[in-house]
Amino acid sequence: MTAADVVMEALARRLREDPQRVLPVLRLIADPDAVAERQDRASVTLARRVNTERLAARLESFRDGAVATVQVRRLLGGVSRQAVAARVANGTLLSLQIGGTSHFPDWQFGPDGPLPHPRPRDCHSDRGRARRTGR
C-alpha cells in the first residue's frame, strides 16, 4: 500500500465520520481559488494557513534567487550603497525589501552587470506617463 493509498483511506474514513467538517476543506483543496462560506470558520482558517505557507515558500524561493546589495555594488563596478539606492529610486533596478534588507532579483543581472531592460514604471505606460508628466 502506497502512502497515497493510506492517506486516501484515512480521508475516506474522516469524510464518512464528519462530512460537515471535511467536505469544505476538500473543496478548498480541489479549488484553492474558491470562496469558502462565511460561516465555515475551519475552512477559512485552513485557507489562511495554506496561503501563509504558500507566501512564505515564495518569499524563500525569491530570497534564494536574489542578489544581495554587496553583490550588486560589485556588479555595478564597486559603486556605493547610495548609488544602488538611487538606481532603485529611479526605476533602473528592481529590489524588494524583506525584513529591512534589499533583495535584487537575479534575472536583471548578467555576468558583466545589469542587463538592459525597460524601467519598471515604464512597463505600465499610463502610470509611467502620469509620473513623468505630473498628471
C-alpha positions in Angstrom: 0.0 0.0 0.0 1.4 3.4 -1.0 1.5 6.5 1.1 -1.2 8.0 -1.2 -3.4 4.9 -0.6 -3.0 5.3 3.2 -3.9 9.0 3.0 -6.9 8.3 0.8 -8.2 5.6 3.2 -7.9 7.9 6.1 -9.6 10.7 4.2 -12.5 8.5 3.2 -12.9 7.4 6.8 -12.9 11.0 8.1 -15.3 12.0 5.4 -17.7 9.3 6.5 -17.3 10.3 10.1 -17.5 14.0 9.9 -18.6 15.2 6.4 -19.6 18.7 7.6 -16.1 19.4 8.7 -14.1 17.5 6.0 -16.0 18.4 2.8 -15.4 22.2 2.9 -11.7 21.6 3.3 -11.7 19.2 0.4 -13.5 21.7 -1.7 -10.7 24.3 -1.0 -8.0 21.8 -1.8 -9.8 20.9 -5.1 -10.3 24.6 -5.9 -7.9 26.9 -3.9 -9.5 30.0 -5.5 -13.0 29.1 -4.3 -14.5 31.3 -1.7 -15.5 29.5 1.5 -18.9 30.0 3.0 -18.7 32.7 5.6 -19.9 30.5 8.5 -17.3 27.9 7.7 -14.5 29.1 10.1 -12.5 25.9 9.9 -12.1 26.2 6.1 -11.3 29.9 6.3 -8.7 29.2 9.0 -7.2 26.4 6.9 -7.2 28.6 3.7 -5.4 31.4 5.6 -2.8 29.0 6.9 -2.2 27.5 3.5 -1.9 30.9 1.9 0.5 32.0 4.6 2.6 28.9 3.9 2.4 29.5 0.2 3.6 33.1 0.6 6.4 32.1 2.9 7.6 29.5 0.3 7.5 32.0 -2.5 9.4 34.6 -0.4 12.0 32.0 0.5 12.4 31.0 -3.2 12.7 34.7 -4.1 15.4 35.3 -1.5 17.3 32.2 -2.7 17.5 33.6 -6.2 18.1 37.2 -5.2 21.3 39.2 -5.2 22.5 41.0 -2.1 23.4 44.7 -2.1 27.1 43.9 -1.7 27.0 41.8 -4.8 25.0 44.4 -6.7 27.6 47.0 -5.8 30.4 44.8 -7.3 28.3 44.1 -10.4 28.0 47.8 -10.9 31.7 48.3 -10.7 32.1 49.0 -7.0 29.6 51.8 -6.6 28.3 53.0 -3.2 25.2 51.8 -1.5 23.7 55.2 -2.2 24.3 54.7 -5.9 22.4 51.4 -5.8 19.6 53.1 -3.8 19.5 55.8 -6.5 19.1 53.2 -9.3 16.2 51.6 -7.3 14.6 55.0 -6.8 14.8 56.0 -10.5 13.5 52.6 -11.6 16.6 51.2 -13.3 17.0 48.4 -10.7 14.3 46.4 -9.0 14.5 45.3 -5.4 12.2 44.0 -2.7 12.6 44.9 1.0 12.2 41.9 3.2 12.9 42.4 6.9 14.8 45.6 6.3 17.1 44.0 3.7 17.1 44.7 0.0 16.9 41.7 -2.3 17.5 42.2 -6.0 16.1 39.6 -8.5 18.9 37.8 -10.1 17.3 37.8 -13.6 18.2 41.5 -14.0 21.9 40.8 -14.0 24.3 39.2 -16.5 27.9 38.2 -16.0 29.0 41.7 -16.8 26.5 43.7 -14.7 22.9 44.7 -15.1 21.0 43.6 -18.2 19.2 46.3 -20.3 15.5 46.3 -19.6 12.7 48.9 -19.5 12.3 50.8 -16.3 9.6 49.1 -14.2 7.4 52.3 -14.2 7.6 52.4 -18.0 6.0 49.0 -18.2 2.7 50.5 -17.1 2.5 53.2 -19.7 -0.4 55.1 -18.2 1.1 55.2 -14.7 4.6 55.9 -16.0 3.3 58.7 -18.2 1.4 60.3 -15.3 4.6 60.2 -13.2 6.8 61.7 -15.9 4.4 64.5 -16.9 3.0 65.2 -13.4 -0.6 64.3 -14.4 
